Amino acid sequence: MPKSGGCTLEARICPDGSAVGRSDPNCEFAPCPTDEASDWKIYKNEEYGFEMRYPKWWNVYELNERILFKDAPLEDIPDEWFSVNIKNNEYDFSNYDFSKEKMVDKITGKEEINISDIKGFRYTFYPKSEIYILTKYIILNYKGQGWALSYGYDLSQELENQMLSTFRFLK
């Protein structure tokens, strides 16, 4: 594939029909002109090797192997939240039983999903907690680690899609 500088000459077609290319220094696609997430903040974690965008009015809290994004101070119960949890070992999807997780009370759905070109599963469930709110939990494996992306059901579908579409593993 032809290159421009250090980046391949590929185009991403934007929702409005325009196209954007890759640019240095990381050869990432430029944001689409109508991309609502283009003015969001970028969280990049070199230690665990991922990055994602999040709304500019949210806060980020690094809590050991958990990175919490939410629209409220750490001690407050948020209206909307998104969490990235990194496990020390991979999930064994061949016999993984999510219903055995300590936090799960009732599973209401399971579907296959691809995040950053990595296959995983999204579970929808009610947790065992004082705050009985429908929760979504995505599990996947990447480079020998299990990853769990979780968020509350009150996160709007649009915001969920935007955040998941910006999550990517660093090479």
Number of C-alpha atoms within 10 A of each C-alpha: 6 8 10 13 11 12 18 15 14 15 13 15 12 14 11 10 8 12 16 15 18 20 16 12 9 10 15 12 16 15 17 19 13 11 13 12 19 16 12 16 15 16 15 16 14 10 6 13 13 16 16 18 20 25 19 12 10 16 16 18 13 12 9 8 12 16 18 20 22 23 18 16 12 13 6 9 12 13 11 17 21 21 18 18 16 20 14 10 13 16 20 11 13 6 7 10 10 16 13 9 10 9 13 16 15 13 16 12 10 15 10 11 15 14 18 14 9 12 13 20 17 19 20 22 24 20 19 13 10 6 9 11 14 16 19 23 20 21 23 22 19 16 10 11 15 17 21 21 21 20 22 21 18 14 16 11 10 8 15 16 11 18 17 17 15 17 19 17 19 13 5
